[in-house]
Amino acid sequence: MPDYIKALIYVLIASGPTVFIVRRIAVPVIGEDEFLVWRNCWLATTCISFLSNSFLVFSGLLLLVCAYGFKKAREPLYLYIVLMFAAPCVSVNFGIPGLFASITALDPPRLLAVFILLPIGVSLWRDKGNRKVSLADIFAGGYVLMICALASRLGDLNSVLRACMAQFLGVVVPYFVFSRALRTASDVNRTLLAFAVAALPIAAIGTFEFLKGWPVYPGVAARWDSATGSGYLFRDGMLRASATSMISISFGFMCMVGAGCLFALKTKERFGLWHYAATAVLLAGLFASVSRGPWLGLAICVAVILSTNLKAASKFVAAAVPVGAGLALISASFIYRFINLLPFVGRADKASETYRSDLFDAALLVIRQHPWFGSPTFLKAPELQKMMQGQGLIDIVNSYLQITLEFGVVTLIFFAAFFILNAAQLAILAMRKAPKHVNYVGILGVLLSIMFTIATTSSVTFVPYIYWTFAAMGVALMRMGLGSTRQETAEPIVSKPQMRVLRAGA
């Protein structure tokens, strides 16, 4: 039996139970028919990932899956998130033979942006109300324009086109569509649900990788003639799971956001047994990543949520103490090993902390040389060449540093201002009387955890797609102004014919 078939079987077995859990938490929010479309599209995307012998074949088959989703789903918009993690996030260059060697690098999320979001975006653009520009739009647009303009320094038309297409498909399209298409509290909760649903089966697969000691997706990337990510990466003798993220910390970031969105989800159903089961799967995946940045990120999210609810905080502590004591009694070695992995406290992989500290100091020296607009050749600076690792790579494990080094302080200001403004506006709404249908505090907690965690990882694989899509939801909350009674209902704010924009061509 070929290895890719064996890997597919393991993936389907590992993720199988989560489909049942997802059904129990999703159906009350989106209905049985919509859940079936989500499930079928996810299973089809997973299968074609392993069965396609090239990225081009996968792209053609994914187009058919998306066409099915558009036809069957009541709101195809959410399929972009549901399918975002279903295939390994590796990129393949596409160009025009004889003209351009590489116009763009495509990966599964960018394909989904073309197949799902682009038709929706065109329909949304026809509504003049969606073209009104807010301060958040200015900051996001300024960030994109700076990167596209600075790409001209490369002196190569292929590189300029590649940079512009990457920003268009990875930032502009998801941001515009989600900041305009989400118009009710119900839409926001479906978005949160989509993130949790998308992360759940991948978290289970990552847990399998951790226990089995075998990454299952590098074989798919190899069949697509693409880079295979981090491969076998260990910490304290344990394999760091990566699943479709291909990089362990990106996988942990995905599980962190999925768990945070599950906590922030506001439905008529109480947080019951199936929600706890889903939480357990996501936490298992988060642990399997053995990535301390996302661990701290989720802790920040939980702290923000509990800080506004003393009753929930007391219940959390009451439940955490006996669970921790029970684990200590069952396996004291596990507790010791977990503590040893914790940042600042544990002693495992101290070299990683030293590397991050040295990288920060070296990066500041390089930034001083080109402070305002950065340098496309920053990696060649002697200060950073000293940070070369054994794999021949210089890992810029900080998204803020990554932006500043290559594109300068001006670009960083646009980027940081966008997220700070988003968080500030959510905080203002959270301080008001809590609406019945939107968990502002929970959404704020997830956003703050994202803002913290991207300081511990570069913006690779799924990471930028997650934070731009999630932040766009925050902008949608500001645009819809969920402050009035009418707007807090689950009914659309606009008339039904206008809301049909969610299914382009309907």
MOWOVEN-V627353 format. One record per backbone hydrogen bond with DSSP energy under -1.0 kcal/mol. CO is the residue of the C=O (numbers start at 0). NH is the residue of the N-H. E is the energy in kcal/mol with one decimal. If there is no record, write none. Layout:
((CO:NH:E) (CO:NH:E))
//
This chain:
((1:5:-2.1) (2:6:-2.7) (3:7:-1.9) (4:8:-2.2) (5:9:-2.2) (6:10:-2.4) (7:11:-2.5) (8:12:-2.2) (9:13:-2.9) (10:14:-2.3) (11:15:-1.1) (14:18:-1.0) (15:18:-1.1) (16:20:-1.7) (17:21:-3.1) (18:22:-2.0) (19:23:-1.5) (20:24:-1.4) (21:25:-2.6) (22:26:-2.0) (25:28:-1.6) (25:29:-2.8) (26:30:-2.0) (30:34:-1.9) (31:35:-2.1) (32:36:-1.6) (33:37:-2.3) (34:38:-3.0) (35:39:-2.7) (36:40:-2.5) (37:41:-2.3) (38:42:-2.7) (39:43:-2.4) (40:44:-2.4) (41:45:-2.4) (42:46:-2.3) (43:47:-2.6) (44:48:-1.5) (45:49:-1.2) (46:50:-2.1) (47:51:-1.8) (53:57:-2.1) (54:58:-2.5) (55:59:-2.0) (56:60:-2.3) (57:61:-2.8) (58:62:-1.8) (59:63:-1.3) (60:64:-2.0) (61:65:-2.6) (62:66:-2.1) (63:67:-2.2) (64:68:-2.3) (65:69:-2.7) (66:70:-1.8) (67:71:-2.4) (68:72:-2.8) (74:77:-1.2) (75:78:-1.8) (76:79:-1.4) (77:81:-2.4) (78:82:-2.4) (82:85:-1.1) (87:89:-1.9) (91:105:-2.6) (93:102:-2.6) (93:103:-1.9) (95:98:-2.4) (95:99:-1.9) (99:95:-1.6) (103:93:-3.0) (105:91:-2.5) (106:110:-2.2) (107:111:-2.5) (108:112:-1.8) (109:113:-1.8) (110:114:-3.0) (111:115:-2.8) (111:116:-1.3) (112:117:-2.6) (116:120:-3.2) (117:121:-2.3) (118:122:-1.7) (119:123:-2.5) (120:124:-2.3) (123:126:-1.5) (126:129:-1.5) (127:130:-1.5) (133:137:-1.8) (134:138:-2.1) (135:139:-2.6) (136:140:-3.1) (137:141:-2.6) (138:142:-2.0) (139:143:-2.0) (140:144:-2.9) (141:145:-2.2) (142:146:-1.9) (143:147:-2.4) (144:148:-2.7) (145:149:-2.6) (146:150:-1.1) (148:151:-1.4) (149:152:-1.5) (150:153:-1.7) (151:154:-1.4) (155:159:-2.0) (156:160:-2.7) (157:161:-2.4) (158:162:-2.3) (159:163:-2.5) (160:164:-2.6) (161:165:-2.0) (162:166:-2.0) (163:167:-2.3) (164:168:-2.6) (165:169:-2.1) (166:170:-1.9) (166:171:-2.5) (167:172:-2.7) (170:174:-2.4) (171:175:-2.8) (172:176:-2.4) (173:177:-2.3) (174:178:-2.0) (175:179:-1.1) (176:180:-3.2) (183:187:-1.7) (184:188:-2.2) (185:189:-2.1) (186:190:-1.9) (187:191:-2.2) (188:192:-2.4) (189:193:-2.5) (190:194:-1.9) (191:195:-2.0) (192:196:-3.1) (193:197:-2.6) (194:198:-1.8) (195:199:-1.8) (198:202:-2.5) (199:203:-1.9) (200:204:-2.0) (201:205:-2.6) (202:206:-2.1) (203:207:-1.9) (204:208:-2.3) (205:209:-2.3) (206:210:-2.4) (207:211:-3.1) (208:212:-2.3) (208:213:-1.1) (216:220:-1.8) (217:221:-2.2) (218:222:-1.8) (219:223:-1.3) (220:225:-2.4) (221:224:-1.5) (232:239:-3.4) (234:237:-1.8) (237:234:-2.2) (241:244:-1.7) (242:245:-1.2) (243:88:-2.9) (245:229:-2.4) (246:250:-2.0) (247:251:-2.5) (248:252:-2.2) (249:253:-2.2) (250:254:-2.2) (251:255:-2.5) (252:256:-2.4) (253:257:-2.5) (254:258:-2.6) (255:259:-2.5) (256:260:-2.6) (257:261:-1.8) (258:262:-2.1) (259:263:-2.0) (260:264:-1.1) (269:271:-1.6) (271:275:-2.0) (272:276:-2.1) (273:277:-2.3) (274:278:-2.4) (275:279:-2.3) (276:280:-1.9) (277:281:-2.3) (278:282:-2.7) (279:283:-2.1) (280:284:-2.2) (281:285:-2.4) (282:286:-2.6) (283:287:-2.4) (284:288:-1.2) (286:289:-1.8) (287:240:-2.5) (290:294:-1.3) (291:295:-2.4) (292:296:-2.3) (293:297:-2.5) (294:298:-1.9) (295:299:-2.2) (296:300:-2.1) (297:301:-2.7) (298:302:-2.4) (299:303:-2.3) (300:304:-2.1) (301:305:-2.8) (302:306:-1.8) (305:308:-1.5) (308:312:-2.3) (309:313:-2.4) (310:314:-1.9) (311:315:-2.5) (312:316:-2.4) (313:317:-2.4) (314:318:-2.0) (315:319:-2.7) (316:320:-2.2) (318:322:-1.5) (319:323:-2.8) (320:324:-2.5) (321:325:-2.7) (322:326:-2.5) (323:327:-2.0) (324:328:-2.0) (325:329:-2.6) (326:330:-3.1) (330:334:-1.5) (331:335:-2.3) (332:336:-2.4) (333:337:-2.6) (334:338:-2.5) (335:339:-2.1) (339:347:-2.2) (341:345:-2.3) (348:351:-1.2) (349:353:-2.2) (350:354:-2.6) (351:355:-2.1) (352:356:-2.1) (353:357:-2.7) (354:358:-2.8) (355:359:-2.1) (356:360:-1.9) (357:361:-2.6) (358:362:-3.0) (359:363:-2.0) (360:364:-1.3) (361:365:-1.7) (362:366:-2.8) (363:367:-1.7) (369:373:-1.2) (370:408:-3.0) (371:409:-1.7) (374:377:-1.3) (376:379:-1.9) (377:380:-1.6) (380:384:-2.2) (381:385:-1.3) (383:386:-1.8) (384:387:-1.4) (388:391:-2.2) (392:388:-3.0) (394:396:-1.5) (395:397:-1.7) (397:401:-2.6) (398:402:-2.2) (399:403:-2.2) (400:404:-3.0) (401:405:-1.5) (402:406:-3.0) (403:407:-1.5) (404:374:-2.2) (407:411:-1.8) (408:412:-2.4) (409:413:-1.7) (410:414:-2.3) (411:415:-3.4) (412:416:-2.7) (413:417:-1.9) (414:418:-1.6) (415:419:-2.8) (416:420:-2.7) (417:421:-2.1) (418:422:-2.6) (419:423:-2.7) (420:424:-2.5) (421:425:-2.1) (422:426:-2.4) (423:427:-2.1) (424:428:-2.0) (425:429:-2.5) (426:430:-1.7) (437:439:-1.3) (438:442:-2.3) (439:443:-2.7) (440:444:-2.5) (441:445:-2.1) (442:446:-2.3) (443:447:-2.6) (444:448:-2.0) (445:449:-2.1) (446:450:-2.6) (447:451:-2.1) (448:452:-2.6) (449:453:-2.3) (451:454:-1.6) (452:455:-2.4) (453:398:-3.1) (456:398:-1.2) (457:459:-1.9) (459:462:-2.0) (461:465:-2.3) (462:466:-2.3) (463:467:-2.2) (464:468:-1.6) (465:469:-2.7) (466:470:-2.1) (467:471:-1.9) (468:472:-1.3) (469:473:-1.4) (470:474:-2.0) (471:475:-2.2) (472:476:-1.9) (473:477:-1.5) (474:478:-2.4) (475:479:-2.7) (476:480:-1.3) (480:482:-3.4) (483:487:-1.2) (494:498:-1.7) (497:500:-1.5) (498:501:-1.9) (499:502:-1.9) (502:505:-2.2))
//
